[in-house]
Each structure stands twice: as C-alpha cells, then as structure tokens.
Amino acid sequence: MSGVTGPGAAMSVDRVLALRSQILERNAALSRAQQAPATTAPAESKPASFTDTFEDAFKSVNQAQAQAGALSEAYERGETVDIAKVMLARQQASVGFEATLQVRNKLLSAYKDIMSMPV
C-alpha cells in the first residue's frame, strides 16, 4: 500500500509551499484593502520599507495566531463555533508561522553568506 494516492494521501512539499504562498498573498491583499480607505492621497504616501513590510507580516501572523487561539478556546468552552472554522483558523496560523520561520531562516542564511564574503 505504499502507492496510495487520492484525497487521503500526503500533499507534496511543493504543493504545500504553493498553498502557503497563496494564503500569504491573499492575507497581504486583504490587509492592504482594509488599510486603503485610511490613506488621504496616494501621491503623498511613501513606498513601504523593508522593515515596514516585515513588521506588517509579523503582525498579521500574530493576529492569525491570536484569532485561532480565541476560536479554539471558544470551541472548548462549548460555544457555538463551527469546528471547521476552528481548524481552518489553526491551519492558517500554522502556515503563516511556518512561512515566517522559513523567511527568517533564509534571511539568516543570506546574512551569514554576506558576512563570510572576503572583503
């Protein structure tokens, strides 16, 4: 039974990474859409810096984790919360955290490579 395929089979790593990327892009798009009415004039806005981009990403991951925790607690207390919604929120938080961890690892690797370059 090593050749099991179908809906119960494990997803490939590439497929999981693609899904993670799509989720993060959609979260970023939703964040930008929610923040768009707050800006007064697009001509006056400055381009987002590297730090601002990562700060926003970290905040969205933190928010997703907090929401997943709150939904889990509400479900455990017996409130009328759909289990599918709880599981989806937990998966989104998990994928966001994993993406953040991978980005951090890549940044550290790049930093180490740059620091070990001869001058």
C-alpha positions as MATLAB code, in Angstrom:
seq = 'MSGVTGPGAAMSVDRVLALRSQILERNAALSRAQQAPATTAPAESKPASFTDTFEDAFKSVNQAQAQAGALSEAYERGETVDIAKVMLARQQASVGFEATLQVRNKLLSAYKDIMSMPV';
ca = [
       0.000    0.000    0.000;
       2.960    2.290   -0.476;
       1.455    3.706   -3.682;
      -1.627    5.229   -2.037;
      -2.954    8.218   -3.934;
      -6.080   10.283   -3.681;
      -7.559   12.727   -1.196;
      -6.119   10.909    1.829;
      -2.554   10.849    0.503;
       0.012   13.325    1.807;
       0.427   16.508   -0.213;
       3.762   17.205   -1.824;
       6.027   19.815   -0.298;
       5.808   21.975   -3.424;
       2.009   21.977   -3.242;
       2.065   22.956    0.441;
       4.544   25.750   -0.253;
       2.375   26.994   -3.136;
      -0.709   26.996   -0.912;
       1.200   28.824    1.824;
       2.311   31.426   -0.686;
      -1.263   31.922   -1.908;
      -2.566   32.322    1.636;
       0.094   34.883    2.499;
      -0.581   36.831   -0.716;
      -4.306   36.882   -0.005;
      -3.739   37.970    3.591;
      -1.477   40.773    2.381;
      -4.048   41.838   -0.219;
      -6.796   41.874    2.412;
      -4.617   43.901    4.758;
      -3.895   46.428    2.012;
      -7.599   46.601    1.102;
      -8.554   47.297    4.711;
      -5.896   49.987    5.062;
      -6.647   51.662    1.706;
      -9.521   53.934    2.928;
      -7.288   55.305    5.696;
      -4.858   56.938    3.251;
      -5.631   60.518    2.276;
      -3.770   60.866   -1.000;
      -1.841   58.191   -2.874;
       0.633   60.771   -4.199;
       1.720   61.640   -0.643;
       2.276   58.065    0.521;
       5.836   56.839    0.715;
       6.856   53.399   -0.550;
       6.841   50.660    2.050;
      10.233   49.962    3.523;
      11.707   46.521    4.110;
      11.183   46.909    7.852;
       7.565   48.019    7.471;
       6.815   45.081    5.208;
       8.177   42.570    7.691;
       6.520   44.301   10.620;
       3.161   44.060    8.844;
       3.790   40.396    8.038;
       4.663   39.616   11.652;
       1.589   41.450   12.880;
      -0.676   39.514   10.516;
       0.840   36.192   11.618;
       0.397   37.196   15.253;
      -3.189   38.237   14.596;
      -3.932   34.914   12.869;
      -2.470   33.009   15.822;
      -4.478   35.057   18.311;
      -7.671   34.506   16.320;
      -7.015   30.753   16.129;
      -6.410   30.650   19.872;
      -9.600   32.571   20.594;
     -11.664   30.300   18.332;
     -10.137   27.196   19.921;
     -10.926   28.478   23.405;
     -14.494   29.328   22.390;
     -14.952   25.830   20.964;
     -13.501   24.232   24.102;
     -15.909   26.241   26.269;
     -18.787   24.789   24.250;
     -19.807   27.987   22.496;
     -21.455   27.601   19.116;
     -18.347   27.683   16.954;
     -18.070   25.568   13.830;
     -15.225   23.044   14.168;
     -14.304   23.571   10.508;
     -13.819   27.279   11.182;
     -11.617   26.481   14.182;
      -9.492   24.027   12.214;
      -9.153   26.416    9.267;
      -8.031   29.241   11.552;
      -5.492   26.956   13.226;
      -4.136   25.809    9.848;
      -3.863   29.391    8.592;
      -1.978   30.377   11.736;
       0.281   27.349   11.394;
       1.047   28.038    7.738;
       1.700   31.711    8.458;
       4.076   30.840   11.278;
       5.867   28.257    9.149;
       6.251   30.793    6.323;
       7.635   33.354    8.751;
      10.069   30.800   10.112;
      11.260   29.883    6.603;
      11.743   33.551    5.659;
      13.725   34.095    8.854;
      15.914   31.089    8.085;
      16.572   32.334    4.543;
      17.427   35.813    5.820;
      19.835   34.415    8.396;
      21.443   32.227    5.766;
      21.852   35.190    3.414;
      23.277   37.311    6.243;
      25.815   34.608    7.111;
      26.790   34.291    3.450;
      27.298   38.032    3.134;
      29.284   38.247    6.365;
      31.596   35.421    5.299;
      32.441   37.072    1.964;
      36.017   38.237    1.707;
      36.454   41.989    1.532;
];
